[in-house]
Amino acid sequence: MLTLTLAALGAAVLLSLPWWLPARIVALRVRVFNGVNGDEGISVPGDLVGVERFRELYGHPAATGRSKGAALSDLFWYWLAPGPEMHQEHLEPGPRYDAVAHVTRALLALPKAEAEDLARRCAAANLRDVRGAVRLRDLMMPVWAQFSYELVFAEPCPPEARDLIVANADDVVTSLKCCGLRHLDRRERLTRYLLTRLADVRHPLPAGLSPREQAYYLQGAFFNTAVVQLSEAMAHLLLVLAQHPGAQERARAGDVRHLDLVMAETLRLYPLFGVAHRITNGDIALDEHTVIPAGSVLCFDYPAFHRAGFADPGRFDPERFAGAGIKELNHIPYGMPANRPCPAWRLAPIAMRAATREILSAYTLRSSATHTRSLPNRGPCLLTPLGLRPPGRAALALMRLRDRWEDVWRSLVQLVLGTYMVWDARRQRPCERHFAGDLHQTRS
């Protein structure tokens, strides 16, 4: 009798794993990360700075340092290799950053009609004959790889170039999610290809950079960040539509205004940035008694900011953005205009809207998978060509069960690989060594 009772208890614990173990492992992973990286950062909003001063501090002229002097930077540089020192988001303020940012703006300055047409063509070309179970992030990567290539080179994207870009972007985001280790050989193959194409870029590249630095700039800005962020954003948007059939039908029927509201609410619920860190290059006086000293690391928490001030913030409600006072809402999906906003803040929503409408013109989307900001499951979804019957409850129940069990294994992988990569980044210290080298060269 006791044996049967213990067996039944063991079976119950085993069957319940997907409902409690992943969350516990994520909490443990956060503790490990904090233990390895230390507590150098000042969280905003937090005990020192409330949500009401989030924008003020983020836009402060003394909060513009990007990587130098923060231990946290070593981890980001580790994940973004090769060439993180040329990544636009990680360049320190100064003439080099200004030159790079100028070129980025020029390459992104595509007229609206051309951007819409390019996004539609790329979506149509890469989604032919797709049906059944897909991972939305994987589905979208070839779309945005082709989009970014044609944006940079103004010519049709050959399959071999698209595959190089996808392999690079997928490896970066997989390691960022701690679902796999880095494979620098995959990334270096794209670097070598770009070195052969520098003369073909449709706008002169930043002067004063070596050919390899120019290749790193293109790789980091357009074939890493652009592809990853657009793929993640589209995966979130399509997953939201797959889980809210009413919103999907309104978008399919041509209600562009409602689609825009859905996009805004999606980026509020699932911001692409978790924490953006900035290093202060001067003292910041909060009041007559409190000063944030120069050299402090400010960690701006996007999810916390996007939840503050909203009733029932975890609920999907696009109508939050339908009324007056939209600009006053705690919603900065593309960052702060005064402190390095996303350079694609204008182009990205235009392209996403066009790609979404192209997809909805051909497919019905359904999903029951877990939807979180980090999206480690890559967005499981069922695509059904229009005119055919979409999957029923049994298929969706099976998807949810499979996703829950995958999450058990995935969370363990993230714990082990994430802990290793945080340790390895602190061991290699790529950012610290880079600036120490610059300092040594200046002194000598």
N, C-alpha and C positions, 0 to 999 in steps of 0.2 A: 504493500500500500504506500509506504514511504517513498519507494523507488518511483512509483507512478506519479506521486505528487511532485517529486523533484523534477521528473521528466517533463511534466506539464508546466511547471514553473519555468524551467529552462526554455521550453518551446515558446512560452508567452514572452519571456524577455527577448528571445531571438527575434520573434515576429514584431516586437515593438521597437527594435533598433532604429528603423528609419525615422521614427517620430520623435526621438530624443537625442540620439547619439551625435548626429552631425552638428547640432547647435552647441553641444558640449565641446566638441572637438574644435569648432571655430573659436569658441571662447578661450580654449587652451592655446590655440595658435596665436591669438591676439596677445595673450600674456607672454608667450615666448618671444614674439616680435618686440614687444615693449621692453622685455628684459635684455634682449640683445642690443637694441638700438638706444636704450636709455630713455630718459624723460626730458630731453633737451627742449622740446617744443612747448609753446604756449598755445593751447587750444582756443580757437575763436569760432563760435561763441564758447565761453567757458566761465570759470570763476572770476577771472580778471577782467575780461571784456564780454559784455552781454551781447545778445543778438541785435539790440538796437544800435550798436556801434560797429557792426560787422562791415558794412559798406564803407564807413568812414575810415576804419583802420586799413581795410584792403586797398583803398585808393590813396592812402597816405604816401606822399612823395619819398618818405624815408623807409618805405616797406617794399623796395624794388629789387633788393638782392635776390639772386635766384638759386645758386648752388654753393658758392664759396662759403665755407665756414660751418656747414651743417652736416653732421654725421649721416642724417637721413638721405642726403644727396648721393652718398656712395651706393645705396641700394638702387635708386632710380637709374644712376649711370650704369650700374651693373646690368640691369634689365634692358636698357636701351642700346647697349653696345652692338656693333662698333660705332665709334664716332660720337659718343654722347656730348663731347665737348663742342660739337658743331650743331647740336640739336637746338633749334630756335628757342624752345621753351626753357633751355638750360644755359643759354649764353648770358653772361653778366651784362648789365646796362653799359652802353658805350658805342663807339663808332662801328665795331664789328656787328653788334646786334642790330644797329640801325640799318646797316647795309643789307644784312640778311632779311630783315623784316620788310624792307622796301621791295626786294625781289619777290618775296612771298606774296605781298599785296598785288604786285603786277601780274603774277601768274594766276592769281585767284580772281582777277578782275574780268570775269566773263559776263557778257550781257545775259539778262534773265532768259530770253528765248533760247539762246545757245546752251545755257546751262540746263534748261529743262529738256531740250532735245537730246543732249549728250547723256543725261541720266536715263531718259526713256530708252535710248538705243542700247546703252550698256545693260540695263535690266532685261530688255527683251533678248539680247544676244546671249546672255548667260543663264537664262531661265527656260530655255526651250526644252520641252519634253520632261520637265521636272514634275514629279508627283509622288504622293505617299509621304512617308516619314522623312523629315529633314531636320537639320540643326540650322536655325536661322542665321547665326553668325557665320557659319561655314558657307551657307548659301549666298550670303551677300558679299563675301570677300572678293570673289572674282569680278563682281559688278563694280566695286569701288577701286579695285586694282586697275581695271580697264579705264574707268573714269579718270583716275589720277594720272595714268600714263598719257592719255590723250590731252589732258589739261596741260601737262608739262611739255609734251613733244608735238602736239597739234598734228598727229597722224594716227592712223588705225593701229591699235595695239596688237602685236603678234602674240599668238598663244604662248610662246616660250617666255616672253617678257612678262606676261600676265602670271604665268606659273611661278616665276622667280619672285615676283612681288608678293603673291599669296603666301609662298613658303616663308618669306621673310616676316611678313606681318603676322601670320599665324604663330610662328615661333616666338615672336615678341609677346603677343598677348597671352599665349599659353603659359609662358614663364611668369608673366605679370600676375596671372591668376593662381600661380603656384601649382598648376596642373601638370607641369612638365618642366624639365631642365632646359637651359639654353643650348642651342646648337649653332655655334657661331659660324660653322662652315656653311650653313644654309644662308646666313645673312651675308657672309663674305662673297658668296656667288653673285648676289645682287650688286654689291659694291663694285666688283670687277666689271660687271656688265655696264653699270652707270659710268665708269671711267672711260668706256669706249663711246659714250653717247653725249658727253658734255657739250660738244659743239652743236648738237642738234636741239638743245633746249630752246623754246620759242622766245625766250627773253634772256638777255645777257646775265650770266651768273655773277654773284658778288665779286668785285675786284679785290685783289689782295689775298685771296685764298689759294692754296695749292690745289692741284687737280683732285687729290684725295679728299681734301676738306670740302671742295665743291660737291663731290660725290656723296660724302657723308651728309652734307646739308640736304641734298635732294632726298636721300634715303630716309633721313629722320623726319623731315617735314611732310613729304608727300607720299612716300611709300611705306612709312611706318605709322606715324600719328594719323594722317588723313585716312588711310585705309582702315586702320584699327578703330578709330573713333566713329567713322561713318558706318562701319559694319556693326559695331556695338549699338549705336543709336538706332539703326534700322532694325536690328534684332529686337530691341526693346519695343519699338513702335509696332512692329508686326505681331509680336507676342501679345501686346495689349489688345490689338484688334482681333487676334485669334481668340482671346478670352472674353471679349465683349462684342458679341455678334451684332448688337444694335448699332454700335459705333462703326463697325465694319460695313454694315449695309448702307449707312448714311454716307460714308466716304465713297463707297462704290457707286452710289447714285449720283455722285458729283457735288456733294455738299463740302466744298473746299473750306469754307469757314469752319465747319465742325471739325474737319481733319486738322486744321491749324490748332484748334483748341485741344484736340487729342494729343498732338505733338507737344504742345506746351505742358500739358499735365503729365505726359509720359516722362519728359525731361525733368519735371519737378520730382516725381516719384523715384525715378531711376537716373540721377545725375551721372554723367560720364566721369566726372571727377569725384573721387572720394575726399581726399585732403590735398589741397594745394599749399605748398610751403613757400614762404618768402623769408629772406634774412634782412633784418633792419640794418641800414647803412648810416643810421643816426639815431639819437634818442627820440622817443615819441612820448610826449607828455599826455597822459590820459586825464589828469587833473592836477591840482597844485601839490598833491601828496604822492601821486603814483606816476612813475616814469618807466617805460619799457626801454631798456638800455640798447645801444647800438650792438649789433652782433647777435641779437635774439632771433630765434627761429619761431616764426608765426605759422601755425598750422590751421588754415581756414577749412572748416568742416562743412562741405557743401550739403550733405544729407541733413545735418542738423539745422542748417540755415533754411533749407527748403521745407522743413517740417514746421518751423516756428511760425506762429501767427495764423495757421490754417486750422479750421475746425475739422476734426477727424482726419488728420493729415495722411493716414495710411490708406484712405479710401480713394478710389479712382473717380474723379469728378471733373470732367473737362470744363463744365460751366463755371468753375472758379475763375476762369480767364475771360468770361464773356461780358462782365460788367465794367463799370468805370473804375478808375484807380488801379489799373493793371500794373503800371510802372511802380507803384508803391508796394507791390507784393514781394515777398522774400523769394525771388526767383531770378537766378543769374545763370542760366544754362551755358552761356558762352563766356562766363567770367565777367570781370569788371572793366569797363572802358578805360579807367585810369591806370590799370595795372595789368598789362598783357592779356587782353581778351583774346579769345580764339580768333585767329585771322580769317577763318571761314565763317564768321558769324552771319554774314549775308548770304553766301553761296550755299552753305550746308542745308538750311531749311528749304530752299528752292529745289535743290537736287533731291532731297529726301521726299518732298511732296510729289515730285514728278515720278520718282521710282516707285513709290507706294501706289500711286494711281495706276501705273503700268502693271504692277503685280495683281492688284485687285481686279483689273479688267480681265484677268485670265484665271484667277484662282479664288477658291474659298479657303480660308484659314481657320483651323481649330486646334486648340491646345489645352491641356489640363496640367502641364508641367509647372513646377515651382518657379516663380518669377522673383528674382532678387536683383539688387543693383549690380553686383559683381558678375552675375550670369555665368557661373562656372559650368553650367550644363549646356551652354551655347544655344539655348533656346529651342528645345524640341517642339516640333509643330507638324501637323498633318496638312498637306496641300492637296486640294481636290480641284481638278479643272472645272470651270463653270459649266453648268448643265448636268453634271453628275451629282449623285447623292453624297453629301458630306458624311464623314464617319459618325456613327452613333455613340451611345453612352458606353457600350462595352469597349470600343476602341479607345475612348478617352480614359476610361477607368484603368485599362491596361497600361496606357502611357503614364498615368500618374503613379501607378504602383511601380513601374520600372524606374521612373525618375527618382522616386523615393529610395529605392534600393541602391541605385547608382550613387546617390548622394552619400551613402554610408562609406563606400569605397573611396569616392572622390574626396571626401573630407579628410580621410586618413592620408591619402596621397598628398593633399595640400599641406597637411601638418608636417609630414616628413620632408618633402621637397622644399617647402617654404622655409622651414627651419634651417635646412642646409644652405639655401641660397642667401638668406640673411647673414648667416655666419660667414659664408664665402665672400660676400660683398664687403663685410667688415674686415676680413682678412686681406683682400686685395686692395681696398681703399682707392678705387679708381679716381674719384673726384678729389679727394685729399691729395693724392700723389700728383695729379695734374696741376693743381694750384701751387703745391710745394715746388714743382719743377719750374713754374713761371716765376715764383719768388726767387729761386736759385739763379735763374737766368738773369733776372733784373739786378740782383746783387753783384753778379760776376761781370 
